[in-house]
Amino acid sequence: MEKDMTTTVSKLATEAKPKGIAMNRVPLKSWNCRFDHRYEQIKQVGKGAYGDVYKARLKPEYCTSEEEEKSYFALKKLIATKSDEGFPITSLREIQFLKKLNHENIVNLHDVVVSKQEGDNRDKRADVYLVFEYMDYDINGLISKKVEFTSANIKCLMQQLLTGVKYLHDNDVMHRDIKGANILLDGEGTLKVADFGLAKQYDKFRKMYTNKVVTLWYRAPELLLGSHNYNKSLDIWSVGCFMAELFIGKPLFPGSVEAKQIDLIFKLCGVPTLESWPSLAYLHAFSELDLSPSPDQREKFFKKLPTYSKTLDDQGIDLMLGMLTLNPDHRLTVDECLEHPYFTTEPLPCQKSELPKIEGDAHEHGVRVEWKEKLLAEKQNQQFSSSRNYRDRDNNRDYRRDDRRDDRRDYRDRRDDHRNSRGHHRDNRSHKHHYSGHKRSYHDRERR
């Protein structure tokens, strides 16, 4: 089955797409994979541009041993499509690479299956799943959970990561999307590089590659400046960004757009010159930037970190400086990184089993969902408190309105009583004056 699938992948990867099929998709009917419904999903642990990832296991009726009953898998569900539309070429590329790569620090692809369809309904969407080994954590999930890594822990993680990257580069594979969410860790402390949807075979004779690769925060400066003629060193820049993130607990260059990203890089690394980076002359995007000279602030920045002298030492800073070099021709190679004194000075890298563990699992997606749920709960509590305050205020307003109404009623009653009392006396006085007037008039007449 594996041989047939690999042959089909290679064939589909090189053949032209059939007429009527989108150029970035492969027809599902041409893909030699079996229909399967043996797996049951437990929960979602990831979400990407081309599909969702679920923690899953074999249904009990399909387990043949106790080990299978306890085993978990990661199902990467590709975005559902109509059966005649196929699935993304990036997924085909990922399958192609994972079927030929075999290393302890590279994630294992076990199978490719398609959910069973009912009848011959062409509008019925088929779900294609990539079945991977299940990994308990990704590094972003652990960082988000505030897991603290010692110097020996970080050395162990970096050594495993660079060993995996060395295997890729030795096979002329550029990963092109190294970041914390794609660096997985199992319960035994084994690190594996995952997500090969953007991976590309490196050909030194090829001069043009797309530069719209690598997640923005980990994208090398040559790509941001528009280079199409890059090499495997772009992965080393991403590894350097990841290493810095382990020490500072957050992304090193969290730009929102490409212009902001290159600005953050130049503020820390300094503005390059044609002397330090001669090939800048061929990058037209650099000449369009209005830049003033800026010094290199990297060493100063790293030495001001709270982790300096605790988990970060001078050798660690020197390794990061070598990986975060603007000129890709001067950037350290993966072999130079692994041979760096950082890994041979005390404290030495710890054993994999000594890496920190947490209860349950930790993935970036799950942490993000928890964070959103927490924000939603806080917002709902605020709305509830606000509505209750409004309700109390309205009730108080009603009470005050009733009190004012009663006060006005009492005032009117007192006023009316007072007016009635004054009116009675006024009537008496008027009557008396009227009588006296008549009397005086009579006496006046008598006198006359």
Secondary structure, DSSP 4 states (H G I P E B T S, - for coil): -HHHHHHHHHHHHHSPPPTTS-TTEE-GGGS--EE---EEEEEEEEEETTEEEEEEEE-GGG--SHHHHH--EEEEEEPPEETTT-EEHHHHHHHHHHHH---TTBPPEEEEEEPPPPTT-TTSEEPEEEEEE--SEEHHHHHHTT----HHHHHHHHHHHHHHHHHHHHTTEE-----GGGEEE-TT--EEE---TT-EE--TT-----S--S-GGG--HHHHTT-SS--THHHHHHHHHHHHHHHHSS-SS--SSHHHHHHHHHHHH----TTT-GGGGG-HHHHTS--------HHHHHHTSTTBTTTB-HHHHHHHHHHT-SSTTTSPPHHHHHTSGGGTSSSPPPPGGGS---SS-B-HHHHHHHHHHHHHHHHHHHHHHHHHHHHHHHHHHHHHHHHHHHHHHHHHHHHHHHHHHHHHHHHHHHHHHHHHHHHHHHHHHHH-
